[in-house]
Amino acid sequence: KEIASRILENEAGKNPKNYNLHFVLGTMYMAIDFKKAKKEFEEVVRLKPDHYLSYISLGYLTEADNNPEGAITYFKKALSYSPNEPVVYNALATVYMRQNKMDEAKDILEEGIKIVNSDESLYFNQTLILLKFYQGQKEQEKIVRNMERAIKLSPKEEYYFILGVYY
């Protein structure tokens, strides 16, 4: 990693406007140095303001730094540039859940389901929230809808299991 980071740093020094180099450096630094990683991702969004993956990375780094509100801001920024990416909805739902904001987590996943209805992770994650924290008729109908749709998209055993246990 050390040799690779030196090579990339050298290349980024030669090509400071190459946001891809900064993104790769940021990704590499995430495992070893949060401050350097954050600096690189900030450079990416300075150079390419619509780089949603950098906003997601900044969100994770910010949440790890015990700043969930800052993380939400970054994830929402990523969502504004890439509303068709399920990973953004899942990331937002996760940070809401960690703050015990279950309604917000459930609702952001519902928004994702409406926009990106072809990714089973959104259905599955919302179902987990609904099973644990909600019991109304509307939520029960969503649980069935979610698992049936997730099974159609990706017939995984755990989806059948959840639907079977629920019934």
DSSP file with accessible surface (Angstrom, degrees, kcal/mol):
  #  RESIDUE AA STRUCTURE BP1 BP2  ACC     N-H-->O    O-->H-N    N-H-->O    O-->H-N    TCO  KAPPA ALPHA  PHI   PSI    X-CA   Y-CA   Z-CA
    1    1 A K     >        0   0  153      0, 0.0     4,-2.8     0, 0.0     5,-0.2   0.000 360.0 360.0 360.0 -39.2    0.0    0.0    0.0
    2    2 A E  H  >  +     0   0  138      2,-0.2     4,-2.1     1,-0.2     5,-0.2   0.921 360.0  44.1 -63.5 -43.7    2.8    2.4    0.9
    3    3 A I  H  > S+     0   0  113      2,-0.2     4,-2.4     1,-0.2     5,-0.2   0.938 114.8  49.7 -66.4 -43.9    4.5    2.0   -2.5
    4    4 A A  H  > S+     0   0   43      1,-0.2     4,-2.8     2,-0.2     5,-0.2   0.914 110.5  50.0 -62.2 -42.2    1.2    2.3   -4.3
    5    5 A S  H  X S+     0   0   11     -4,-2.8     4,-2.9     1,-0.2    -1,-0.2   0.903 110.1  50.5 -66.0 -37.7    0.2    5.4   -2.4
    6    6 A R  H  X S+     0   0  136     -4,-2.1     4,-2.4     2,-0.2    -1,-0.2   0.920 111.4  48.1 -64.2 -42.0    3.5    7.0   -3.2
    7    7 A I  H  X S+     0   0   99     -4,-2.4     4,-2.4     2,-0.2    -2,-0.2   0.947 115.0  45.2 -62.7 -46.3    3.1    6.3   -6.9
    8    8 A L  H  X S+     0   0   31     -4,-2.8     4,-2.9     2,-0.2    -2,-0.2   0.896 111.8  51.6 -65.5 -41.2   -0.4    7.7   -6.9
    9    9 A E  H  X S+     0   0   72     -4,-2.9     4,-2.1    -5,-0.2    -1,-0.2   0.910 110.4  50.0 -60.5 -41.8    0.6   10.7   -4.9
   10   10 A N  H  X S+     0   0   92     -4,-2.4     4,-1.7     2,-0.2    -2,-0.2   0.924 112.4  46.6 -61.9 -45.0    3.3   11.4   -7.4
   11   11 A E  H  X S+     0   0   66     -4,-2.4     4,-2.3     1,-0.2    -2,-0.2   0.899 110.9  51.8 -64.7 -40.6    0.9   11.0  -10.3
   12   12 A A  H  < S+     0   0    8     -4,-2.9    -1,-0.2     1,-0.2    -2,-0.2   0.865 107.4  54.0 -64.9 -33.9   -1.6   13.3   -8.6
   13   13 A G  H  < S+     0   0   60     -4,-2.1    -1,-0.2    -5,-0.2    -2,-0.2   0.880 112.3  43.1 -65.5 -37.0    1.1   15.8   -8.1
   14   14 A K  H  < S+     0   0  128     -4,-1.7    -2,-0.2     1,-0.2    -1,-0.2   0.814 128.9  29.1 -74.7 -33.2    1.8   15.7  -11.8
   15   15 A N    ><  +     0   0   73     -4,-2.3     3,-2.1    -5,-0.1    -1,-0.2  -0.604  69.5 166.1-126.6  68.2   -1.9   15.8  -12.7
   16   16 A P  T 3  S+     0   0   71      0, 0.0    -1,-0.1     0, 0.0    -3,-0.1   0.713  75.3  56.7 -64.5 -16.2   -3.6   17.7   -9.9
   17   17 A K  T 3  S+     0   0  172     -3,-0.1     2,-1.3     1,-0.1     3,-0.1   0.420  76.2 106.4 -94.5   3.4   -6.8   18.1  -11.9
   18   18 A N    X>  -     0   0   59     -3,-2.1     4,-1.4    -6,-0.2     3,-0.7  -0.672  49.0-174.0 -84.1  95.7   -7.3   14.3  -12.4
   19   19 A Y  H 3> S+     0   0   69     -2,-1.3     4,-2.5     1,-0.2    -1,-0.2   0.797  78.2  65.0 -63.8 -27.5  -10.1   13.6  -10.0
   20   20 A N  H 3> S+     0   0   86      2,-0.2     4,-2.5     1,-0.2    -1,-0.2   0.903 100.4  50.5 -62.8 -40.2   -9.9    9.9  -10.6
   21   21 A L  H <> S+     0   0   25     -3,-0.7     4,-2.6     1,-0.2    -1,-0.2   0.921 111.3  48.5 -62.6 -42.0   -6.4    9.8   -9.1
   22   22 A H  H  X S+     0   0   17     -4,-1.4     4,-2.8     2,-0.2    -2,-0.2   0.893 110.5  51.7 -65.3 -37.7   -7.7   11.6   -6.0
   23   23 A F  H  X S+     0   0   41     -4,-2.5     4,-2.7     2,-0.2    -2,-0.2   0.937 110.5  47.1 -65.2 -45.0  -10.6    9.3   -5.8
   24   24 A V  H  X S+     0   0   69     -4,-2.5     4,-2.5     2,-0.2    -2,-0.2   0.929 113.4  49.1 -62.8 -43.2   -8.3    6.2   -5.9
   25   25 A L  H  X S+     0   0    1     -4,-2.6     4,-2.8     2,-0.2    -2,-0.2   0.935 111.0  49.9 -60.3 -45.9   -6.0    7.8   -3.3
   26   26 A G  H  X S+     0   0    0     -4,-2.8     4,-1.3     1,-0.2    -2,-0.2   0.921 110.9  49.5 -58.9 -43.4   -9.0    8.6   -1.1
   27   27 A T  H  < S+     0   0   70     -4,-2.7     4,-0.5     1,-0.2     3,-0.3   0.911 112.3  48.1 -63.1 -41.5  -10.3    5.0   -1.3
   28   28 A M  H >< S+     0   0   38     -4,-2.5     3,-0.9     1,-0.2     4,-0.3   0.908 110.8  50.9 -65.3 -41.3   -6.9    3.7   -0.5
   29   29 A Y  H >X S+     0   0    6     -4,-2.8     4,-3.6     1,-0.2     3,-1.3   0.709  88.4  82.5 -70.8 -21.3   -6.5    6.0    2.5
   30   30 A M  T 3< S+     0   0   50     -4,-1.3    -1,-0.2    -3,-0.3    -2,-0.2   0.846  94.0  47.0 -54.1 -33.8   -9.9    5.0    4.0
   31   31 A A  T <4 S+     0   0   75     -3,-0.9    -1,-0.3    -4,-0.5    -2,-0.2   0.694 128.8  20.4 -81.4 -16.5   -8.3    2.0    5.5
   32   32 A I  T <4 S+     0   0  100     -3,-1.3     2,-0.3    -4,-0.3    -2,-0.2   0.683 128.4  21.6-127.1 -25.6   -5.3    3.7    7.0
   33   33 A D     X  -     0   0   56     -4,-3.6     4,-2.4     1,-0.1    -1,-0.2  -0.735  49.5-171.7-155.0  96.0   -5.7    7.5    7.4
   34   34 A F  H  > S+     0   0  105     -2,-0.3     4,-2.9     1,-0.2     5,-0.2   0.856  89.0  54.7 -58.0 -39.4   -9.2    9.1    7.6
   35   35 A K  H  > S+     0   0  179      2,-0.2     4,-2.2     1,-0.2    -1,-0.2   0.929 110.9  44.0 -64.4 -43.7   -7.9   12.6    7.4
   36   36 A K  H  > S+     0   0   94      2,-0.2     4,-2.2     1,-0.2    -1,-0.2   0.901 113.8  51.8 -66.4 -39.5   -5.9   12.0    4.2
   37   37 A A  H  X S+     0   0    0     -4,-2.4     4,-2.6    -8,-0.3     5,-0.2   0.947 110.0  48.4 -61.2 -47.8   -8.9   10.1    2.7
   38   38 A K  H  X S+     0   0   67     -4,-2.9     4,-2.7     1,-0.2     5,-0.2   0.915 109.5  53.0 -59.9 -42.5  -11.2   13.0    3.5
   39   39 A K  H  X S+     0   0  136     -4,-2.2     4,-1.8     1,-0.2    -1,-0.2   0.914 110.5  47.6 -59.6 -43.2   -8.8   15.5    2.0
   40   40 A E  H  X S+     0   0   18     -4,-2.2     4,-2.1     2,-0.2    -2,-0.2   0.923 112.4  47.7 -67.0 -43.1   -8.7   13.4   -1.3
   41   41 A F  H  X S+     0   0    0     -4,-2.6     4,-2.3     1,-0.2    -1,-0.2   0.883 110.0  53.3 -67.0 -35.8  -12.5   13.1   -1.5
   42   42 A E  H  X S+     0   0   81     -4,-2.7     4,-1.6    -5,-0.2    -1,-0.2   0.884 108.1  51.2 -63.6 -36.6  -12.9   16.8   -0.9
   43   43 A E  H  X S+     0   0   47     -4,-1.8     4,-2.4    -5,-0.2     5,-0.2   0.899 106.9  54.2 -66.7 -38.7  -10.5   17.4   -3.7
   44   44 A V  H  X S+     0   0    0     -4,-2.1     4,-3.5     1,-0.2    -2,-0.2   0.956 110.3  44.9 -59.5 -49.8  -12.6   15.1   -6.0
   45   45 A V  H  < S+     0   0   22     -4,-2.3    -1,-0.2     1,-0.2    -2,-0.2   0.789 110.6  55.2 -71.5 -22.3  -15.8   17.0   -5.3
   46   46 A R  H  < S+     0   0  161     -4,-1.6    -1,-0.2    -5,-0.2    -2,-0.2   0.926 117.5  35.6 -68.6 -42.5  -14.0   20.3   -5.8
   47   47 A L  H  < S+     0   0   46     -4,-2.4    -2,-0.2     1,-0.3    -3,-0.2   0.827 137.3  20.1 -77.8 -35.4  -12.8   19.1   -9.2
   48   48 A K    ><  -     0   0   58     -4,-3.5     3,-2.0    -5,-0.2    -1,-0.3  -0.742  69.3-171.9-138.1  85.3  -16.0   17.2  -10.1
   49   49 A P  T 3  S+     0   0   65      0, 0.0    -4,-0.1     0, 0.0    -1,-0.1   0.660  82.4  56.8 -59.2 -16.3  -18.9   18.4   -7.9
   50   50 A D  T 3   +     0   0   75     31,-0.1     2,-1.7     1,-0.0     3,-0.1   0.242  68.0 125.2-101.0  19.2  -21.3   15.7   -9.1
   51   51 A H    X>  -     0   0   24     -3,-2.0     4,-1.4     1,-0.2     3,-1.0  -0.527  37.1-176.9 -80.7  89.1  -19.0   12.8   -8.1
   52   52 A Y  H 3> S+     0   0   48     -2,-1.7     4,-2.4     1,-0.3    -1,-0.2   0.816  74.6  61.9 -62.9 -32.6  -21.6   11.0   -5.9
   53   53 A L  H 3> S+     0   0   66      1,-0.2     4,-2.4     2,-0.2    -1,-0.3   0.871 102.9  51.6 -63.9 -32.2  -19.2    8.2   -4.8
   54   54 A S  H <> S+     0   0    0     -3,-1.0     4,-2.9     2,-0.2    -1,-0.2   0.895 108.2  51.0 -70.5 -38.0  -17.0   10.8   -3.2
   55   55 A Y  H  X S+     0   0   19     -4,-1.4     4,-2.4     2,-0.2    -2,-0.2   0.907 110.3  50.1 -63.9 -39.5  -20.0   12.2   -1.3
   56   56 A I  H  X S+     0   0    9     -4,-2.4     4,-2.5     2,-0.2    -2,-0.2   0.947 111.8  47.7 -62.4 -46.6  -20.8    8.7   -0.1
   57   57 A S  H  X S+     0   0   15     -4,-2.4     4,-2.6     1,-0.2    -2,-0.2   0.919 111.6  50.0 -61.3 -42.6  -17.3    8.2    1.0
   58   58 A L  H  X S+     0   0    0     -4,-2.9     4,-2.7     1,-0.2    -1,-0.2   0.884 108.9  54.1 -62.8 -36.6  -17.3   11.6    2.8
   59   59 A G  H  X S+     0   0    0     -4,-2.4     4,-2.7     2,-0.2    -2,-0.2   0.940 109.6  45.9 -62.0 -46.3  -20.5   10.6    4.4
   60   60 A Y  H  X S+     0   0   93     -4,-2.5     4,-2.5     1,-0.2    -2,-0.2   0.921 114.4  48.1 -63.6 -43.3  -19.1    7.3    5.8
   61   61 A L  H  X S+     0   0    7     -4,-2.6     4,-1.2     2,-0.2    -1,-0.2   0.903 112.7  49.0 -63.3 -40.4  -16.0    9.1    7.0
   62   62 A T  H  <>S+     0   0    6     -4,-2.7     5,-1.6     2,-0.2    -2,-0.2   0.903 111.4  48.6 -68.3 -39.7  -18.0   11.8    8.7
   63   63 A E  H ><5S+     0   0   24     -4,-2.7     3,-1.9     1,-0.2    -2,-0.2   0.922 108.7  53.5 -65.9 -41.4  -20.3    9.3   10.4
   64   64 A A  H 3<5S+     0   0   64     -4,-2.5    -1,-0.2     1,-0.3    -2,-0.2   0.796 102.6  59.7 -62.4 -24.9  -17.2    7.4   11.6
   65   65 A D  T 3<5S-     0   0  120     -4,-1.2    -1,-0.3    -5,-0.2    -2,-0.2   0.158 126.2-104.4 -87.5  16.0  -16.0   10.7   13.0
   66   66 A N  T < 5S+     0   0  150     -3,-1.9    -3,-0.2     1,-0.1    -2,-0.2   0.862  87.4 120.3  65.8  39.8  -19.2   10.8   15.1
   67   67 A N     >< +     0   0   75     -5,-1.6     4,-2.1     1,-0.1     5,-0.2  -0.644  26.4 165.6-130.8  74.5  -21.0   13.4   13.0
   68   68 A P  H  > S+     0   0   37      0, 0.0     4,-2.6     0, 0.0     5,-0.2   0.868  77.0  54.8 -62.9 -34.4  -24.2   11.8   11.8
   69   69 A E  H  > S+     0   0   93      1,-0.2     4,-2.0     2,-0.2     5,-0.1   0.912 109.0  48.1 -65.9 -40.2  -25.8   15.1   10.7
   70   70 A G  H  > S+     0   0   16      2,-0.2     4,-2.1     1,-0.2    -1,-0.2   0.899 110.4  52.5 -63.6 -39.2  -22.8   15.9    8.6
   71   71 A A  H  X S+     0   0    0     -4,-2.1     4,-2.9     1,-0.2     5,-0.2   0.927 107.0  52.0 -61.8 -43.9  -23.0   12.4    7.1
   72   72 A I  H  X S+     0   0    7     -4,-2.6     4,-2.9     1,-0.2     5,-0.2   0.914 107.1  53.7 -59.8 -41.3  -26.6   12.9    6.2
   73   73 A T  H  X S+     0   0   95     -4,-2.0     4,-1.9     1,-0.2    -1,-0.2   0.931 111.2  45.2 -59.4 -45.7  -25.7   16.1    4.5
   74   74 A Y  H  X S+     0   0   54     -4,-2.1     4,-2.4     2,-0.2    -2,-0.2   0.920 113.1  49.6 -64.8 -43.3  -23.1   14.3    2.3
   75   75 A F  H  X S+     0   0    0     -4,-2.9     4,-2.5     1,-0.2    -2,-0.2   0.904 110.5  50.6 -65.0 -38.0  -25.5   11.4    1.6
   76   76 A K  H  X S+     0   0  110     -4,-2.9     4,-2.1    -5,-0.2    -1,-0.2   0.874 108.6  52.4 -66.6 -35.1  -28.2   13.8    0.5
   77   77 A K  H  X S+     0   0   91     -4,-1.9     4,-1.3    -5,-0.2    -2,-0.2   0.930 109.5  49.1 -64.5 -44.1  -25.7   15.6   -1.7
   78   78 A A  H  X S+     0   0    0     -4,-2.4     4,-2.1     1,-0.2     3,-0.5   0.923 110.3  52.1 -59.9 -41.2  -24.9   12.2   -3.3
   79   79 A L  H  < S+     0   0   18     -4,-2.5    -1,-0.2     1,-0.2    -2,-0.2   0.880 103.2  57.5 -64.4 -36.6  -28.6   11.5   -3.7
   80   80 A S  H  < S+     0   0   78     -4,-2.1    -1,-0.2     1,-0.2    -2,-0.2   0.833 115.1  37.3 -65.3 -29.8  -29.1   14.9   -5.5
   81   81 A Y  H  < S+     0   0   90     -4,-1.3    -1,-0.2    -3,-0.5    -2,-0.2   0.732 131.6  25.8 -91.1 -26.1  -26.5   13.9   -8.1
   82   82 A S    ><  +     0   0   21     -4,-2.1     3,-1.5    -5,-0.2    -1,-0.2  -0.527  60.3 161.4-139.6  72.2  -27.4   10.2   -8.4
   83   83 A P  T 3  S+     0   0   52      0, 0.0    -1,-0.1     0, 0.0    -4,-0.1   0.602  75.2  62.8 -71.2  -5.9  -31.0    9.5   -7.4
   84   84 A N  T 3  S+     0   0  105     -3,-0.1    -5,-0.1    -5,-0.1    -2,-0.0   0.243  78.4  99.8-100.7  12.8  -30.9    6.2   -9.2
   85   85 A E    X>  -     0   0   69     -3,-1.5     3,-1.3     1,-0.1     4,-0.9  -0.870  56.5-160.7-104.2 110.2  -28.2    4.6   -7.0
   86   86 A P  H 3> S+     0   0   19      0, 0.0     4,-2.5     0, 0.0     5,-0.2   0.822  86.0  70.0 -58.2 -30.6  -29.6    2.3   -4.3
   87   87 A V  H 3> S+     0   0   59      1,-0.2     4,-2.4     2,-0.2     5,-0.2   0.853  95.6  54.3 -58.7 -31.9  -26.4    2.5   -2.3
   88   88 A V  H <> S+     0   0    0     -3,-1.3     4,-2.6     2,-0.2    -1,-0.2   0.938 108.8  46.6 -69.7 -43.4  -27.3    6.1   -1.4
   89   89 A Y  H  X S+     0   0    0     -4,-0.9     4,-2.6     1,-0.2    -2,-0.2   0.919 113.9  48.9 -63.5 -42.4  -30.7    5.3   -0.1
   90   90 A N  H  X S+     0   0   24     -4,-2.5     4,-2.3     2,-0.2    -1,-0.2   0.899 110.9  50.2 -64.8 -39.4  -29.3    2.4    1.9
   91   91 A A  H  X S+     0   0    1     -4,-2.4     4,-2.2    -5,-0.2    -2,-0.2   0.931 112.3  47.0 -64.8 -44.5  -26.5    4.6    3.3
   92   92 A L  H  X S+     0   0    1     -4,-2.6     4,-2.4     1,-0.2    -2,-0.2   0.927 111.6  51.0 -62.8 -43.9  -29.0    7.3    4.4
   93   93 A A  H  X S+     0   0    3     -4,-2.6     4,-2.7     1,-0.2    -1,-0.2   0.912 109.0  52.3 -60.4 -40.6  -31.3    4.7    5.9
   94   94 A T  H  X S+     0   0   51     -4,-2.3     4,-2.3     2,-0.2    -1,-0.2   0.927 109.9  46.3 -63.8 -45.1  -28.4    3.2    7.9
   95   95 A V  H  X S+     0   0    0     -4,-2.2     4,-1.0     1,-0.2    -1,-0.2   0.902 112.7  51.2 -68.6 -35.4  -27.3    6.6    9.4
   96   96 A Y  H ><>S+     0   0   21     -4,-2.4     5,-2.9    -5,-0.2     3,-0.7   0.931 109.6  50.7 -63.1 -43.4  -31.0    7.4   10.3
   97   97 A M  H ><5S+     0   0   74     -4,-2.7     3,-2.0     1,-0.3    -2,-0.2   0.905 105.4  55.1 -62.3 -40.3  -31.3    4.0   12.0
   98   98 A R  H 3<5S+     0   0  167     -4,-2.3    -1,-0.3     1,-0.3    -2,-0.2   0.742 108.7  49.4 -65.1 -21.8  -28.1    4.6   14.0
   99   99 A Q  T <<5S-     0   0   53     -4,-1.0    -1,-0.3    -3,-0.7    -2,-0.2   0.307 119.5-114.0 -94.5   6.2  -29.7    7.8   15.2
  100  100 A N  T < 5S+     0   0  123     -3,-2.0     2,-0.8     1,-0.2    -3,-0.2   0.820  73.2 138.6  63.1  34.1  -32.9    5.9   16.1
  101  101 A K     >< +     0   0   62     -5,-2.9     4,-2.0     1,-0.2    -1,-0.2  -0.684  17.0 162.2-105.4  73.7  -34.9    7.8   13.4
  102  102 A M  H  >  +     0   0   24     -2,-0.8     4,-2.9     1,-0.2     5,-0.2   0.851  68.6  55.8 -68.1 -36.4  -36.8    4.8   12.1
  103  103 A D  H  > S+     0   0   87      2,-0.2     4,-2.7     1,-0.2    -1,-0.2   0.934 110.0  46.5 -60.9 -44.3  -39.5    6.8   10.3
  104  104 A E  H  > S+     0   0   82      2,-0.2     4,-2.6     1,-0.2     5,-0.2   0.908 113.0  49.8 -64.4 -39.9  -36.8    8.6    8.3
  105  105 A A  H  X S+     0   0    0     -4,-2.0     4,-1.8     2,-0.2    -2,-0.2   0.947 113.6  45.2 -62.9 -46.7  -35.0    5.3    7.5
  106  106 A K  H  X S+     0   0   16     -4,-2.9     4,-2.0     1,-0.2    -2,-0.2   0.924 114.7  48.9 -62.4 -43.7  -38.3    3.7    6.4
  107  107 A D  H  X S+     0   0   83     -4,-2.7     4,-2.5    -5,-0.2    -2,-0.2   0.880 108.2  51.4 -69.1 -38.5  -39.3    6.7    4.3
  108  108 A I  H  X S+     0   0   16     -4,-2.6     4,-2.2     1,-0.2    -1,-0.2   0.896 111.0  49.5 -68.7 -33.6  -36.0    7.1    2.5
  109  109 A L  H  X S+     0   0    0     -4,-1.8     4,-2.6    -5,-0.2    -1,-0.2   0.896 109.0  52.3 -69.9 -35.4  -36.1    3.5    1.5
  110  110 A E  H  X S+     0   0   21     -4,-2.0     4,-2.2     2,-0.2    -2,-0.2   0.915 108.6  50.7 -64.5 -40.6  -39.6    3.9    0.3
  111  111 A E  H  X S+     0   0   86     -4,-2.5     4,-1.8     1,-0.2    -2,-0.2   0.928 110.8  49.3 -60.7 -43.3  -38.4    6.9   -1.8
  112  112 A G  H  X S+     0   0    0     -4,-2.2     4,-3.9     1,-0.2    -2,-0.2   0.901 108.2  53.4 -62.2 -41.3  -35.7    4.7   -3.2
  113  113 A I  H  < S+     0   0    8     -4,-2.6    -1,-0.2     1,-0.2    -2,-0.2   0.902 108.7  49.8 -61.1 -40.6  -38.2    1.9   -4.0
  114  114 A K  H  < S+     0   0  158     -4,-2.2     3,-0.3    -5,-0.2    -1,-0.2   0.864 121.8  33.1 -67.0 -34.9  -40.3    4.3   -5.9
  115  115 A I  H  < S+     0   0   75     -4,-1.8     2,-0.6     1,-0.2    -2,-0.2   0.879 130.7  29.8 -89.6 -42.9  -37.3    5.6   -8.0
  116  116 A V    ><  +     0   0   13     -4,-3.9     3,-0.8    -5,-0.2    -1,-0.2  -0.757  65.6 162.9-119.4  82.7  -35.2    2.5   -8.2
  117  117 A N  T 3   +     0   0   84     -2,-0.6    -1,-0.1    -3,-0.3    -4,-0.1   0.292  63.0  72.8 -88.0  14.6  -37.6   -0.4   -8.2
  118  118 A S  T 3  S+     0   0   78      1,-0.1     2,-0.5    35,-0.0    -1,-0.2   0.151  75.5  85.5-114.8  19.1  -35.1   -2.9   -9.6
  119  119 A D    X>  -     0   0   43     -3,-0.8     3,-1.0     1,-0.1     4,-0.8  -0.953  57.4-160.3-125.8 115.5  -32.8   -3.4   -6.6
  120  120 A E  H 3> S+     0   0   39     -2,-0.5     4,-2.8     1,-0.2     5,-0.2   0.740  83.8  73.3 -67.7 -21.9  -33.8   -5.9   -4.0
  121  121 A S  H 3> S+     0   0   29      1,-0.2     4,-2.8     2,-0.2     5,-0.3   0.873  94.7  53.0 -62.3 -34.0  -31.7   -4.5   -1.2
  122  122 A L  H <> S+     0   0    0     -3,-1.0     4,-2.1     2,-0.2    -1,-0.2   0.930 112.2  44.1 -65.7 -44.4  -34.1   -1.5   -0.8
  123  123 A Y  H  X S+     0   0   11     -4,-0.8     4,-2.2     2,-0.2    -2,-0.2   0.926 116.1  47.7 -63.8 -45.9  -37.0   -3.8   -0.4
  124  124 A F  H  X S+     0   0   42     -4,-2.8     4,-2.2     2,-0.2    -2,-0.2   0.941 112.5  47.3 -63.7 -48.2  -35.1   -6.1    2.0
  125  125 A N  H  X S+     0   0   50     -4,-2.8     4,-1.7     1,-0.2    -1,-0.2   0.898 112.6  49.0 -64.8 -39.6  -33.7   -3.3    4.2
  126  126 A Q  H  X S+     0   0    0     -4,-2.1     4,-2.8    -5,-0.3    -1,-0.2   0.916 108.6  54.7 -65.7 -38.3  -37.1   -1.6    4.5
  127  127 A T  H  X S+     0   0    0     -4,-2.2     4,-3.0     1,-0.2     5,-0.2   0.914 104.6  53.7 -60.2 -42.2  -38.7   -5.0    5.4
  128  128 A L  H  X S+     0   0   75     -4,-2.2     4,-1.7     1,-0.2    -1,-0.2   0.910 111.2  45.9 -60.1 -41.0  -36.2   -5.4    8.2
  129  129 A I  H  X S+     0   0    4     -4,-1.7     4,-2.7     2,-0.2     5,-0.3   0.938 113.6  49.0 -65.4 -46.3  -37.1   -2.0    9.6
  130  130 A L  H  X S+     0   0    0     -4,-2.8     4,-1.8     1,-0.2    -2,-0.2   0.907 110.2  51.0 -62.0 -42.3  -40.8   -2.7    9.3
  131  131 A L  H  < S+     0   0   68     -4,-3.0    -1,-0.2    -5,-0.2    -2,-0.2   0.883 118.2  37.7 -62.9 -37.8  -40.6   -6.1   10.9
  132  132 A K  H  < S+     0   0  154     -4,-1.7    -2,-0.2    -5,-0.2    -1,-0.2   0.848 130.9  21.0 -84.9 -34.1  -38.7   -4.7   13.9
  133  133 A F  H  < S+     0   0   83     -4,-2.7     2,-0.3    -5,-0.2    -3,-0.2   0.488 111.6  57.2-119.4  -5.3  -40.4   -1.4   14.5
  134  134 A Y     <  +     0   0   36     -4,-1.8    -1,-0.1    -5,-0.3     0, 0.0  -0.976  34.9 169.4-134.6 148.3  -43.8   -1.3   12.9
  135  135 A Q        +     0   0  150     -2,-0.3    -1,-0.1    -3,-0.0    -4,-0.0   0.342  38.2 123.7-136.7   6.5  -47.0   -3.3   13.1
  136  136 A G  S  > S-     0   0   32      1,-0.1     4,-2.4     4,-0.0     5,-0.2  -0.178  71.2-110.4 -70.7 164.4  -49.7   -1.4   11.3
  137  137 A Q  H  > S+     0   0  118      1,-0.2     4,-2.3     2,-0.2     5,-0.2   0.905 118.4  53.2 -60.0 -42.9  -51.8   -2.8    8.4
  138  138 A K  H  > S+     0   0  132      1,-0.2     4,-1.8     2,-0.2    -1,-0.2   0.915 110.8  46.7 -60.2 -43.5  -50.1   -0.5    5.9
  139  139 A E  H  > S+     0   0   31      2,-0.2     4,-2.2     1,-0.2    -1,-0.2   0.884 108.9  55.0 -67.6 -37.4  -46.7   -1.7    7.0
  140  140 A Q  H  X S+     0   0   68     -4,-2.4     4,-1.9     1,-0.2    -2,-0.2   0.910 107.5  49.9 -62.6 -39.5  -47.8   -5.3    6.9
  141  141 A E  H  X S+     0   0  112     -4,-2.3     4,-2.6     1,-0.2    -1,-0.2   0.887 109.2  52.1 -65.5 -37.0  -48.8   -4.9    3.3
  142  142 A K  H  X S+     0   0   24     -4,-1.8     4,-3.4     2,-0.2     5,-0.2   0.877 104.9  56.1 -66.2 -37.0  -45.5   -3.3    2.5
  143  143 A I  H  X S+     0   0    4     -4,-2.2     4,-2.4     2,-0.2     5,-0.3   0.954 111.3  42.8 -59.9 -48.2  -43.7   -6.3    4.1
  144  144 A V  H  X S+     0   0   26     -4,-1.9     4,-2.6     2,-0.2     5,-0.3   0.949 116.4  48.1 -63.5 -47.8  -45.5   -8.7    1.8
  145  145 A R  H  X S+     0   0   82     -4,-2.6     4,-2.6     1,-0.2     5,-0.2   0.940 112.4  49.8 -57.2 -46.9  -45.0   -6.4   -1.2
  146  146 A N  H  X S+     0   0    0     -4,-3.4     4,-2.9     1,-0.2    -1,-0.2   0.928 113.4  43.1 -61.2 -47.7  -41.3   -6.0   -0.4
  147  147 A M  H  X S+     0   0    0     -4,-2.4     4,-2.5    -5,-0.2    -1,-0.2   0.898 114.0  50.9 -71.2 -36.6  -40.5   -9.6   -0.1
  148  148 A E  H  X S+     0   0   84     -4,-2.6     4,-1.9    -5,-0.3    -1,-0.2   0.931 114.7  44.1 -63.8 -41.2  -42.5  -10.7   -3.1
  149  149 A R  H  X S+     0   0   78     -4,-2.6     4,-2.0    -5,-0.3    -2,-0.2   0.921 112.4  51.5 -69.7 -41.9  -40.8   -8.0   -5.2
  150  150 A A  H  X S+     0   0    0     -4,-2.9     4,-3.0    -5,-0.2    -2,-0.2   0.914 109.3  51.5 -61.0 -40.4  -37.3   -8.9   -3.8
  151  151 A I  H  < S+     0   0   21     -4,-2.5    -1,-0.2     1,-0.2    -2,-0.2   0.906 108.5  50.9 -64.1 -40.3  -38.0  -12.6   -4.6
  152  152 A K  H  < S+     0   0  163     -4,-1.9    -1,-0.2     1,-0.2    -2,-0.2   0.876 116.1  42.1 -64.1 -36.1  -38.9  -11.7   -8.2
  153  153 A L  H  < S-     0   0   55     -4,-2.0    -2,-0.2     1,-0.3    -1,-0.2   0.865 140.0  -0.7 -77.8 -39.2  -35.7   -9.7   -8.5
  154  154 A S     <  -     0   0   27     -4,-3.0     2,-2.6    -5,-0.2    -1,-0.3  -0.732  68.6-145.5-155.6  96.5  -33.4  -12.1   -6.8
  155  155 A P        +     0   0   88      0, 0.0     2,-0.3     0, 0.0    -4,-0.1  -0.366  35.9 167.6 -72.4  76.1  -34.9  -15.3   -5.4
  156  156 A K    >>  -     0   0   76     -2,-2.6     4,-1.7    -6,-0.2     3,-0.7  -0.648  44.6-122.8 -90.6 148.8  -32.6  -15.7   -2.3
  157  157 A E  H 3> S+     0   0  167     -2,-0.3     4,-2.8     1,-0.2     5,-0.2   0.864 110.0  57.5 -56.5 -41.3  -33.4  -18.1    0.4
  158  158 A E  H 3> S+     0   0   92      1,-0.2     4,-2.5     2,-0.2    -1,-0.2   0.840 104.3  52.7 -64.3 -30.3  -33.5  -15.4    3.1
  159  159 A Y  H <> S+     0   0    7     -3,-0.7     4,-2.3     2,-0.2    -1,-0.2   0.934 111.7  45.0 -69.7 -43.8  -36.2  -13.6    1.2
  160  160 A Y  H  X S+     0   0  128     -4,-1.7     4,-3.0     2,-0.2    -2,-0.2   0.911 113.0  52.8 -62.6 -40.7  -38.4  -16.7    1.0
  161  161 A F  H  X S+     0   0  143     -4,-2.8     4,-3.0     2,-0.2     5,-0.3   0.936 109.7  46.7 -61.7 -48.9  -37.6  -17.4    4.7
  162  162 A I  H  X S+     0   0   24     -4,-2.5     4,-2.7     2,-0.2    -1,-0.2   0.933 114.8  46.8 -60.9 -45.1  -38.7  -13.9    5.8
  163  163 A L  H  X S+     0   0   20     -4,-2.3     4,-2.5     2,-0.2    -2,-0.2   0.930 114.2  48.1 -63.3 -43.7  -41.9  -14.1    3.7
  164  164 A G  H  < S+     0   0   49     -4,-3.0    -2,-0.2     2,-0.2    -1,-0.2   0.929 113.6  45.8 -63.0 -46.1  -42.7  -17.6    5.0
  165  165 A V  H  < S+     0   0  100     -4,-3.0    -1,-0.2    -5,-0.2    -2,-0.2   0.914 111.7  53.2 -64.0 -39.8  -42.1  -16.7    8.7
  166  166 A Y  H  <        0   0   67     -4,-2.7    -2,-0.2    -5,-0.3    -1,-0.2   0.933 360.0 360.0 -61.8 -45.1  -44.1  -13.6    8.2
  167  167 A Y     <        0   0  168     -4,-2.5    -1,-0.2    -5,-0.2    -2,-0.2   0.899 360.0 360.0 -64.8 360.0  -47.1  -15.5    6.8
